[in-house]
Amino acid sequence: MNDVAEVLTEKAVEAVVQTPGVDEVAVAAADSFLPVAALQYLVDAVHYYTGLNWWTAIALTTLLIRGITVPLLINQLKATSKLTLMRPQLKEISNQMRGVCLMLPVSNLRLMP
């Protein structure tokens, strides 16, 4: 009886090893929105090519994405600081334009179609 159990377990292990694996990421990404699916494939690629554990691949992918977006962040901060410096001038121009509009007679104001 023990011999039969050993043969069955060995055959079962061989069957599991020979079964082609289903790509879990492809299955998960099939129902996902395009940007989410792209990120899933990116994490899977980092995991596959580096051979790291999943948690390490996720952390590394996060660091890569953060590193790529740093130039965008710097550009946005520069634009925001320029706008902040120009705010008083923009407010003055806006007030001047409102004053001109208030001085015009109603007959001179055209309604846009």
Secondary structure, DSSP 8 states (H G I E B T S, - for coil): -HHHHHHHHHHHHHHHHHS----HHHHHHHTS-HHHHHHHHHHHHHHHHH---HHHHHHHHHHHHHHHHHHHHHHHHHHHHHHHHHHHHHHHHHHHHHHHHHHS-GGG-----
